[in-house]
Amino acid sequence: MAFNRGIAQYQQVGASKAAYADPWELTRMLFEGALERMAQARGAIEQRDIVRKGERIGKAIAIIDGLRGSLDFEQGGELAANLDGLYDYVQRRLVTANARSDVAALDEAAALVREIRDGWDAIPAEARDARRQGNPASAGGAL
């Protein structure tokens, strides 16, 4: 359900291609959506626009919550648990960034999401295709 909230949050800002994307691409779109909201929040902090800052950080937190909700702990094991902890940390840094207008906390959260996204991008196409075809064993397990 949280994954759907994250997707809904992203779709609200014009991601019409989400309806046609596969799960790998949807996850990629969530990473990009979170990063976009963090960049917008950074701009709002610099412009001292407290309302916009709060809105953008709130949307980023909701998207990260969607990513957390998509984790498959049964298939993903330790990797899923590690990502859950990392997403939790990112959300806490975003709360700090919002409460204190802390650009450093916001930048740290964005850097972590970029690193996770880059790892996601490094998944070989063959593994993505195997997951789409319902063969997680050949894809190296679920994330």
KETI-743495 format. One record per residue (C-alpha): residue number from 1; residue in one letter; y, x, z. Coordinates in Angstrom, 3 decimals, always signed. Example, Ala and Ser with C-alpha at 12.3 -4.5 7.8 and 13.67 -1.06 7.14 Angstrom:
% KETI-743495
@n:1, res:a, c2:-4.500, c1:+12.300, c3:+7.800 $
@n:2, res:s, c2:-1.060, c1:+13.670, c3:+7.140 $
This chain:
% KETI-743495
@n:1, res:m, c2:+0.000, c1:+0.000, c3:+0.000 $
@n:2, res:a, c2:+2.425, c1:+2.781, c3:+0.806 $
@n:3, res:f, c2:+1.743, c1:+4.243, c3:-2.639 $
@n:4, res:n, c2:+2.804, c1:+0.924, c3:-4.177 $
@n:5, res:r, c2:+6.004, c1:+0.931, c3:-2.093 $
@n:6, res:g, c2:+6.771, c1:+4.393, c3:-3.420 $
@n:7, res:i, c2:+6.155, c1:+3.283, c3:-6.986 $
@n:8, res:a, c2:+8.275, c1:+0.172, c3:-6.436 $
@n:9, res:q, c2:+11.049, c1:+2.334, c3:-5.018 $
@n:10, res:y, c2:+10.932, c1:+4.536, c3:-8.111 $
@n:11, res:q, c2:+10.719, c1:+1.584, c3:-10.520 $
@n:12, res:q, c2:+13.825, c1:+0.027, c3:-8.982 $
@n:13, res:v, c2:+15.897, c1:+2.856, c3:-10.391 $
@n:14, res:g, c2:+14.752, c1:+2.488, c3:-13.969 $
@n:15, res:a, c2:+11.334, c1:+4.107, c3:-14.321 $
@n:16, res:s, c2:+10.013, c1:+1.572, c3:-16.829 $
@n:17, res:k, c2:+7.408, c1:+3.992, c3:-18.139 $
@n:18, res:a, c2:+5.587, c1:+3.724, c3:-14.781 $
@n:19, res:a, c2:+3.836, c1:+0.596, c3:-16.038 $
@n:20, res:y, c2:+2.095, c1:+2.642, c3:-18.745 $
@n:21, res:a, c2:+1.468, c1:+5.902, c3:-16.901 $
@n:22, res:d, c2:-1.891, c1:+7.147, c3:-15.666 $
@n:23, res:p, c2:-2.345, c1:+8.018, c3:-11.954 $
@n:24, res:w, c2:-1.570, c1:+11.709, c3:-12.540 $
@n:25, res:e, c2:+1.678, c1:+10.865, c3:-14.314 $
@n:26, res:l, c2:+2.608, c1:+8.239, c3:-11.698 $
@n:27, res:t, c2:+2.260, c1:+10.858, c3:-8.988 $
@n:28, res:r, c2:+4.370, c1:+13.260, c3:-11.056 $
@n:29, res:m, c2:+7.016, c1:+10.564, c3:-11.419 $
@n:30, res:l, c2:+7.059, c1:+10.089, c3:-7.650 $
@n:31, res:f, c2:+7.681, c1:+13.811, c3:-7.146 $
@n:32, res:e, c2:+10.535, c1:+13.686, c3:-9.652 $
@n:33, res:g, c2:+11.959, c1:+10.532, c3:-8.098 $
@n:34, res:a, c2:+11.973, c1:+12.086, c3:-4.634 $
@n:35, res:l, c2:+13.646, c1:+15.236, c3:-5.950 $
@n:36, res:e, c2:+16.279, c1:+13.203, c3:-7.808 $
@n:37, res:r, c2:+17.111, c1:+11.220, c3:-4.659 $
@n:38, res:m, c2:+17.365, c1:+14.438, c3:-2.632 $
@n:39, res:a, c2:+19.739, c1:+15.946, c3:-5.204 $
@n:40, res:q, c2:+21.840, c1:+12.774, c3:-5.114 $
@n:41, res:a, c2:+21.857, c1:+12.888, c3:-1.301 $
@n:42, res:r, c2:+23.021, c1:+16.502, c3:-1.430 $
@n:43, res:g, c2:+25.919, c1:+15.489, c3:-3.647 $
@n:44, res:a, c2:+26.740, c1:+12.641, c3:-1.275 $
@n:45, res:i, c2:+26.786, c1:+15.037, c3:+1.692 $
@n:46, res:e, c2:+29.116, c1:+17.377, c3:-0.182 $
@n:47, res:q, c2:+31.395, c1:+14.421, c3:-1.026 $
@n:48, res:r, c2:+31.182, c1:+13.101, c3:+2.546 $
@n:49, res:d, c2:+29.789, c1:+9.799, c3:+1.240 $
@n:50, res:i, c2:+27.773, c1:+8.816, c3:+4.298 $
@n:51, res:v, c2:+26.565, c1:+5.480, c3:+2.924 $
@n:52, res:r, c2:+25.248, c1:+6.933, c3:-0.337 $
@n:53, res:k, c2:+23.674, c1:+9.850, c3:+1.554 $
@n:54, res:g, c2:+21.745, c1:+7.448, c3:+3.770 $
@n:55, res:e, c2:+20.633, c1:+5.297, c3:+0.846 $
@n:56, res:r, c2:+19.380, c1:+8.240, c3:-1.193 $
@n:57, res:i, c2:+17.594, c1:+9.905, c3:+1.711 $
@n:58, res:g, c2:+16.039, c1:+6.550, c3:+2.625 $
@n:59, res:k, c2:+14.712, c1:+6.204, c3:-0.915 $
@n:60, res:a, c2:+13.372, c1:+9.771, c3:-0.871 $
@n:61, res:i, c2:+11.578, c1:+9.057, c3:+2.413 $
@n:62, res:a, c2:+10.059, c1:+5.882, c3:+0.927 $
@n:63, res:i, c2:+8.815, c1:+7.809, c3:-2.104 $
@n:64, res:i, c2:+7.286, c1:+10.520, c3:+0.097 $
@n:65, res:d, c2:+5.658, c1:+7.718, c3:+2.093 $
@n:66, res:g, c2:+4.149, c1:+6.475, c3:-1.172 $
@n:67, res:l, c2:+2.769, c1:+9.929, c3:-1.882 $
@n:68, res:r, c2:+1.285, c1:+10.059, c3:+1.635 $
@n:69, res:g, c2:-0.261, c1:+6.641, c3:+1.129 $
@n:70, res:s, c2:-1.982, c1:+7.791, c3:-2.043 $
@n:71, res:l, c2:-3.921, c1:+10.575, c3:-0.314 $
@n:72, res:d, c2:-7.702, c1:+10.134, c3:-0.368 $
@n:73, res:f, c2:-8.925, c1:+11.714, c3:+2.862 $
@n:74, res:e, c2:-12.564, c1:+10.972, c3:+2.063 $
@n:75, res:q, c2:-12.520, c1:+12.789, c3:-1.276 $
@n:76, res:g, c2:-9.682, c1:+15.205, c3:-0.552 $
@n:77, res:g, c2:-10.861, c1:+16.451, c3:+2.832 $
@n:78, res:e, c2:-8.871, c1:+19.383, c3:+4.175 $
@n:79, res:l, c2:-6.489, c1:+19.427, c3:+1.204 $
@n:80, res:a, c2:-5.523, c1:+15.791, c3:+1.779 $
@n:81, res:a, c2:-5.056, c1:+16.466, c3:+5.505 $
@n:82, res:n, c2:-2.843, c1:+19.480, c3:+4.755 $
@n:83, res:l, c2:-0.750, c1:+17.489, c3:+2.277 $
@n:84, res:d, c2:-0.395, c1:+14.674, c3:+4.810 $
@n:85, res:g, c2:+0.966, c1:+17.136, c3:+7.354 $
@n:86, res:l, c2:+3.317, c1:+18.629, c3:+4.786 $
@n:87, res:y, c2:+4.592, c1:+15.206, c3:+3.697 $
@n:88, res:d, c2:+5.135, c1:+14.338, c3:+7.368 $
@n:89, res:y, c2:+7.173, c1:+17.521, c3:+7.806 $
@n:90, res:v, c2:+9.208, c1:+16.764, c3:+4.657 $
@n:91, res:q, c2:+9.988, c1:+13.297, c3:+5.995 $
@n:92, res:r, c2:+11.089, c1:+14.721, c3:+9.348 $
@n:93, res:r, c2:+13.370, c1:+17.229, c3:+7.587 $
@n:94, res:l, c2:+14.855, c1:+14.364, c3:+5.580 $
@n:95, res:v, c2:+15.530, c1:+12.417, c3:+8.778 $
@n:96, res:t, c2:+17.254, c1:+15.511, c3:+10.186 $
@n:97, res:a, c2:+19.259, c1:+15.921, c3:+6.976 $
@n:98, res:n, c2:+20.389, c1:+12.323, c3:+7.238 $
@n:99, res:a, c2:+21.234, c1:+12.381, c3:+10.942 $
@n:100, res:r, c2:+23.161, c1:+15.651, c3:+10.788 $
@n:101, res:s, c2:+24.306, c1:+15.738, c3:+7.143 $
@n:102, res:d, c2:+22.292, c1:+18.960, c3:+7.089 $
@n:103, res:v, c2:+22.197, c1:+20.417, c3:+3.576 $
@n:104, res:a, c2:+19.806, c1:+23.193, c3:+4.675 $
@n:105, res:a, c2:+17.242, c1:+20.635, c3:+5.900 $
@n:106, res:l, c2:+17.628, c1:+18.701, c3:+2.649 $
@n:107, res:d, c2:+17.208, c1:+21.860, c3:+0.571 $
@n:108, res:e, c2:+14.102, c1:+22.813, c3:+2.554 $
@n:109, res:a, c2:+12.565, c1:+19.381, c3:+1.958 $
@n:110, res:a, c2:+13.342, c1:+19.592, c3:-1.764 $
@n:111, res:a, c2:+11.877, c1:+23.103, c3:-2.028 $
@n:112, res:l, c2:+8.643, c1:+21.921, c3:-0.417 $
@n:113, res:v, c2:+8.370, c1:+18.930, c3:-2.752 $
@n:114, res:r, c2:+9.030, c1:+21.193, c3:-5.756 $
@n:115, res:e, c2:+6.246, c1:+23.505, c3:-4.602 $
@n:116, res:i, c2:+3.795, c1:+20.609, c3:-4.266 $
@n:117, res:r, c2:+4.895, c1:+19.250, c3:-7.658 $
@n:118, res:d, c2:+4.372, c1:+22.650, c3:-9.257 $
@n:119, res:g, c2:+0.856, c1:+22.742, c3:-7.823 $
@n:120, res:w, c2:+0.266, c1:+19.250, c3:-9.185 $
@n:121, res:d, c2:+1.484, c1:+20.382, c3:-12.607 $
@n:122, res:a, c2:-0.987, c1:+23.278, c3:-12.505 $
@n:123, res:i, c2:-3.982, c1:+20.919, c3:-12.434 $
@n:124, res:p, c2:-5.797, c1:+21.550, c3:-15.725 $
@n:125, res:a, c2:-5.742, c1:+18.699, c3:-18.243 $
@n:126, res:e, c2:-9.555, c1:+18.641, c3:-18.243 $
@n:127, res:a, c2:-9.573, c1:+17.882, c3:-14.516 $
@n:128, res:r, c2:-7.000, c1:+15.116, c3:-14.983 $
@n:129, res:d, c2:-9.052, c1:+13.613, c3:-17.806 $
@n:130, res:a, c2:-12.243, c1:+13.737, c3:-15.724 $
@n:131, res:r, c2:-10.481, c1:+11.894, c3:-12.877 $
@n:132, res:r, c2:-9.238, c1:+9.203, c3:-15.262 $
@n:133, res:q, c2:-12.772, c1:+8.709, c3:-16.540 $
@n:134, res:g, c2:-14.039, c1:+8.220, c3:-13.004 $
@n:135, res:n, c2:-15.876, c1:+11.528, c3:-12.674 $
@n:136, res:p, c2:-14.333, c1:+13.223, c3:-9.631 $
@n:137, res:a, c2:-17.138, c1:+15.769, c3:-9.345 $
@n:138, res:s, c2:-16.190, c1:+17.386, c3:-12.622 $
@n:139, res:a, c2:-12.535, c1:+17.233, c3:-11.641 $
@n:140, res:g, c2:-13.078, c1:+19.309, c3:-8.549 $
@n:141, res:g, c2:-12.606, c1:+16.439, c3:-6.108 $
@n:142, res:a, c2:-9.701, c1:+14.197, c3:-5.294 $
@n:143, res:l, c2:-6.301, c1:+15.262, c3:-4.101 $
